[in-house]
Every structure is written in C-alpha cells, then in structure tokens.
Amino acid sequence: MKQLPGRTTRAPRWLRVLLGGCVTAVATVWMLSLLPFLLLFALVFAVLLIPVMRRLRREMEDAGLDPNVGTWRTAGRSTPGRTAVDVTPWYRQVMNSLSQLRNNSSTMSR
C-alpha cells in the first residue's frame, strides 16, 4: 500500500517508552530541586503577611467584630477610646460617589 505524502513512520514502541521514562525522570528531579525554593518563598510570604493580619485584626476590632469569637461585640459601635474607621475600598468609594453624582444630576434635570 502506498503511503500518503507528509506522513512519517512512528518510532518504535520501546523508544517511545524510553523517552517517556526519561522525560518523567527529568521532570521529577526538576520538581524536587524546586521544592526548597518554594518552601523559602512560602516562608518569606508568611512573614510579610504578619503586619497585614495585624492591621486586619485591628480593623475588625474597630468595626465591632471580635476576631476570637466571630460574633458582634458592641453591635456595630466602635470600642470606647477608638474612632470608627471606614474600610470601604477606594475603588468602591469612587463608584459610590459617581453613582451619587449621576443620581443627583438626573433629578436636577427634571
């Protein structure tokens, strides 16, 4: 039977198995060599998160949430001696102000 142009014969099965095993071995060694770097990165990332978690805890306390219990401590009022903190993200504040401007301009034109 005549072979179609552009088709080549496949490599023998033993060669494909051998190449697959070599690729698997190389990938395994590569992953194991990356493991110490990944663990070091995780350690650095965890240390960098410490101040973020402290600030989050402080903001939760300011908002009236008790981080240890998970219930409302003062029903939304701030703790005595501390001022209330607006924790709305900046992009949400911009969207809220734009929507207020849009609503005010539509009522003024009528």
C-alpha positions in Angstrom: 0.0 0.0 0.0 1.3 3.4 -0.9 2.0 5.9 2.0 0.5 9.3 1.9 2.9 12.2 1.4 3.9 14.0 4.6 3.4 11.1 6.9 6.4 9.6 8.6 6.8 6.3 10.3 6.3 6.2 14.0 9.2 5.5 16.4 9.3 2.0 17.8 7.3 1.4 21.0 10.4 0.7 23.1 11.9 4.1 22.1 8.7 6.0 23.0 8.6 4.2 26.3 12.3 5.0 27.0 11.8 8.7 26.0 8.7 9.0 28.2 10.6 7.5 31.2 13.5 9.9 30.6 11.1 12.9 30.5 9.4 11.7 33.7 12.7 11.3 35.5 13.9 14.8 34.4 10.6 16.4 35.5 10.7 14.6 38.9 14.3 15.8 39.6 13.4 19.3 38.5 10.3 19.4 40.8 12.3 18.1 43.7 15.0 20.7 43.1 12.4 23.5 43.1 10.9 22.4 46.4 13.4 24.2 48.7 12.9 27.5 46.8 9.1 27.1 47.0 9.3 26.5 50.8 11.6 29.5 51.2 9.2 31.6 49.1 6.3 30.5 51.3 8.2 31.4 54.5 9.0 34.9 53.2 5.4 35.4 52.1 4.1 34.3 55.5 6.4 36.7 57.3 5.3 39.5 55.0 1.7 38.7 55.9 2.1 39.3 59.6 1.6 43.1 59.5 -1.3 42.7 57.2 -3.0 40.3 59.6 -2.4 42.6 62.5 -4.0 45.5 60.6 -6.9 43.3 59.6 -7.4 42.3 63.3 -7.3 46.0 64.4 -9.9 47.0 61.7 -12.1 44.1 62.7 -12.0 45.3 66.3 -12.7 48.8 65.2 -15.7 47.6 63.3 -17.1 45.9 66.3 -16.2 42.3 65.4 -14.4 40.1 67.9 -11.9 38.1 65.8 -11.6 35.4 68.5 -15.3 34.7 68.8 -16.8 35.6 65.5 -19.8 37.4 66.9 -20.8 41.1 67.2 -19.3 42.5 70.4 -20.8 46.0 70.5 -23.5 45.8 67.8 -21.7 47.9 65.3 -20.5 50.7 67.7 -16.8 51.3 67.9 -14.8 50.3 71.0 -14.5 53.2 73.6 -11.3 55.1 73.1 -11.1 54.3 69.3 -12.6 56.1 66.4 -14.6 54.3 63.7 -12.7 53.5 60.5 -14.2 53.4 57.1 -12.9 50.2 55.5 -14.6 50.7 52.1 -12.0 50.1 49.3 -11.0 53.1 47.3 -12.5 51.8 44.0 -15.9 51.2 45.8 -15.8 54.7 47.2 -15.2 56.1 43.7 -18.0 54.1 42.3 -20.4 55.2 45.1 -19.5 58.9 44.5 -20.0 58.6 40.8 -23.4 56.9 41.2 -24.4 59.7 43.7 -23.4 62.3 41.1 -25.3 60.5 38.4 -28.4 60.2 40.6 -28.2 63.9 41.6 -27.8 65.1 38.0 -30.8 63.1 36.8 -33.1 64.6 39.5 -31.9 68.1 38.8 -32.6 67.9 35.0 -36.3 67.0 35.6 
